[in-house]
Amino acid sequence: MLDALNAQNLNDALELQERSEEMEEKVWKKMNKTACGVIRSCLSQDLKYDVMNETFAKKIWETLASKYLTKSV
């Protein structure tokens, strides 16, 4: 999934909850919306259910990470 986001230069959407000062609002909205779509396209139906109401790519990523990534010692 990260490769798909990096390939489309959408990795900034995972790092930022809000747009940076240098970025135009229109560009930010499109990048965030596209990143959300890429993330959701990689999920199975039951995983999509957990994040279907989220509108920020960073929040989707954090939700999935907290629920499904295992922490190593």
Sequence and secondary structure as in RCSB ss.txt:
>XXXX:A:sequence
MLDALNAQNLNDALELQERSEEMEEKVWKKMNKTACGVIRSCLSQDLKYDVMNETFAKKIWETLASKYLTKSV
>XXXX:A:secstr
 HHHHHHTT HHHHH SS  TTS HHHHHHHHHHHHHHHHHTS HHHHHHHTT   HHHHHHHHHHHH     
